[in-house]
Every structure is written in C-alpha cells, then in structure tokens.
Amino acid sequence: MGARRLFYALWPDEPVLDGLAAVQQRHRDAGRPVPRDRLHLTVLFLGEADLRIAAAAGAAAAAWGGPLRLELDTLGYFAKSRVVWAGATACPEPLIALHRALYRELRRCGVRVGRSRLVPHVTLFRKARPVRGAITEVPEWRVDRITLVSSRREAAGPIYSMEAEWRLGRGGIPECDVE
C-alpha cells in the first residue's frame, strides 16, 4: 500500500450534526458551508503516510484512551484560511491524551509527524468572513470512536474514505508490521 493523505478524526453523531447544522443555518451568510457529511474534528493530521502503519498506531492509541465528552460551545475564525469553526472553549484532558498517544505511537512506529497544537474544532464554513461568539445549539458530544481517514482533493471539495475505526478503550496493542 502506498502513501496517502491521512488523518485521525472524530465524526459527530446525529444530535451533534443537527446542532452544527443549526449553527450553520443561523450564520448562513458567513461563507460557503461545509456539507453535513464532511463535518468532523481532526485529532491529528499525518499527510502522506503508509496506511498500515497509521492503522497500527491508531489502534494502539485508541486502546489506551477511553470515551470522552466534548462541548462545542464557541465559534472561531482562522483568518489565514478564512474558516469559521465550532470549537471547545476547554479541551478535555482525554482528548489531549488521545492526541498525544497518537503522536507517540506514530513515532514508535517510525512515522515523523510535525508537532502541532490540538485546537479542537469542526470547520463549518470556508471562504468565510469572521464570525465569533458563544453557541448553544450543539449538545454535548459523547465520543467513543476514532477514525482513520484518507482524503483526496476534488474540484467540489475533499473526498473522504474511512480506512479504519476503533472504539476508544478497546482492543490490544498491535505491532508495527509493515511487510
């Protein structure tokens, strides 16, 4: 298997998606909305990486962490990329621990991933104008799974493929076998 653009992500359940859609509706003039089926929270971006190694590292990291709760309670704006996002005012410690575990497992398997600070957010609009403030439409997000996703760019936007999914806190520690 060759290199792919990969990332680990959390995919919202229906109640959270409904809340995010309500926020998008309330701010519909903010920019180009991200389609509902593409709404996710990136935990760690790998870029070009071997799928087997990424799957082994993801399984190992998921085994260490348990379910977590996330409250998306604020809107933010990344000026450089012109993105409006829904995020968490307070990043829960289990999410930080999951991010660190993924990074550590990738390093253990020989993958070099650039250090990045976790800013938990779900992109709502692209090519957007600044929108900021508190939001109340999104219910508490009970996260119990993490997904390994590959992406490719298309004219209409990125196409995501779910490569692997793990229940947090389940499973054993796999070896980093890349034969």
C-alpha positions in Angstrom: 0.0 0.0 0.0 1.4 3.4 -0.9 1.4 6.7 0.8 -1.9 8.6 1.3 -3.0 11.9 2.8 -4.3 10.5 6.2 -5.7 11.9 9.3 -7.4 10.7 12.5 -10.8 12.2 13.2 -13.9 12.2 15.3 -17.2 12.0 13.4 -20.2 13.6 15.1 -23.3 11.6 15.9 -26.7 12.7 14.6 -27.7 15.0 17.5 -24.3 16.8 17.3 -24.7 17.1 13.5 -28.2 18.5 13.9 -26.7 21.1 16.3 -23.9 22.0 13.9 -26.4 22.3 11.1 -28.5 24.7 13.3 -25.4 26.9 13.8 -24.7 26.9 10.1 -28.3 27.9 9.4 -28.1 30.7 11.9 -25.0 32.1 10.3 -25.8 31.1 6.7 -24.3 34.3 5.3 -20.9 33.7 6.9 -19.4 31.8 3.9 -19.5 28.5 2.0 -21.0 25.9 4.4 -19.2 22.5 4.8 -21.6 19.7 3.8 -23.0 17.7 6.7 -21.3 14.5 5.7 -17.9 16.2 5.8 -18.2 17.7 9.3 -15.6 16.2 11.6 -12.9 17.1 14.2 -9.4 16.3 13.2 -7.4 14.9 16.1 -4.1 14.6 14.2 -3.1 15.1 10.5 -0.5 12.8 9.1 -0.2 14.0 5.5 1.4 11.4 3.2 1.8 8.2 5.3 1.6 4.4 5.0 -1.9 3.2 5.7 -0.8 0.0 7.6 1.5 1.9 10.0 -1.2 4.6 10.6 -3.7 1.9 11.3 -1.4 0.1 13.8 -0.6 3.4 15.6 -4.3 4.4 15.7 -5.4 1.0 17.1 -2.7 1.3 19.8 -3.6 4.9 20.8 -7.4 4.0 20.8 -6.7 1.1 23.2 -5.1 3.5 25.7 -7.8 6.1 25.9 -11.4 5.8 26.9 -14.6 7.6 25.8 -14.7 11.3 26.2 -17.2 14.2 26.3 -16.7 17.3 24.3 -18.7 20.5 24.4 -18.6 22.6 21.2 -19.6 25.9 22.7 -17.9 28.6 20.7 -17.4 29.9 17.2 -14.0 30.9 16.0 -12.2 32.1 12.9 -8.9 31.2 11.2 -8.1 34.3 9.2 -5.3 32.8 7.1 -7.5 30.0 5.8 -10.8 32.1 6.0 -12.5 29.3 8.0 -15.3 29.6 10.6 -15.4 26.8 13.1 -17.3 25.4 16.1 -14.9 24.6 18.9 -14.5 23.8 22.6 -13.6 26.6 25.0 -12.0 23.9 27.2 -10.2 21.0 25.6 -11.0 17.9 27.6 -7.9 16.1 29.0 -8.9 12.7 27.4 -8.8 14.4 24.0 -5.4 15.8 24.7 -4.2 12.4 25.9 -5.6 10.8 22.7 -3.8 13.3 20.6 -0.5 12.7 22.5 -1.0 8.9 22.3 -1.4 9.0 18.5 1.7 11.1 18.2 3.7 8.8 20.5 2.5 5.6 18.7 3.3 7.1 15.3 6.8 8.0 16.5 7.2 4.5 17.9 6.3 3.0 14.5 8.9 5.3 12.8 6.5 7.9 11.3 7.7 11.5 11.6 4.7 13.8 12.3 5.2 17.5 12.7 4.3 18.8 16.2 1.0 20.6 16.2 -1.1 22.0 19.0 -4.5 20.5 19.3 -7.2 23.1 18.6 -10.4 21.0 18.8 -12.8 22.4 16.2 -15.2 21.4 13.4 -15.0 23.5 10.3 -18.4 25.0 9.5 -17.7 27.5 6.7 -14.9 28.0 4.1 -14.1 31.3 2.2 -15.8 32.9 5.2 -15.9 36.2 6.9 -15.1 36.4 10.6 -17.8 35.1 12.9 -17.1 34.6 16.6 -19.1 34.1 19.8 -20.8 31.5 22.0 -23.1 28.8 20.7 -25.7 26.8 22.5 -27.2 24.7 19.7 -24.8 21.8 19.9 -25.5 19.1 22.5 -22.7 17.5 24.5 -20.7 15.2 22.2 -20.1 11.8 23.7 -17.2 10.4 21.7 -16.4 6.7 21.9 -14.7 6.1 18.5 -11.8 7.4 16.4 -11.5 7.0 12.7 -8.5 6.9 10.3 -9.5 8.8 7.2 -7.8 9.2 3.8 -8.6 12.2 1.7 -8.1 13.3 -1.9 -8.9 16.7 -3.4 -11.5 17.1 -6.0 -12.9 20.3 -7.6 -16.1 20.0 -5.5 -14.1 19.6 -2.3 -12.3 16.8 -0.5 -13.4 13.2 -0.8 -13.0 11.2 2.4 -12.7 7.5 2.8 -13.0 5.8 6.2 -10.0 3.4 6.4 -10.3 2.1 9.9 -12.3 2.8 13.1 -11.7 1.9 16.7 -13.8 2.1 19.8 -11.9 4.1 22.4 -10.5 2.0 25.3 -10.9 -1.4 23.4 -8.5 -3.8 21.8 -4.9 -4.7 22.2 -1.7 -3.1 21.2 -0.7 -4.2 17.6 2.8 -4.5 16.3 4.0 -2.0 13.6 4.5 -4.7 11.0 5.0 -3.1 7.6 5.8 -6.2 5.4 
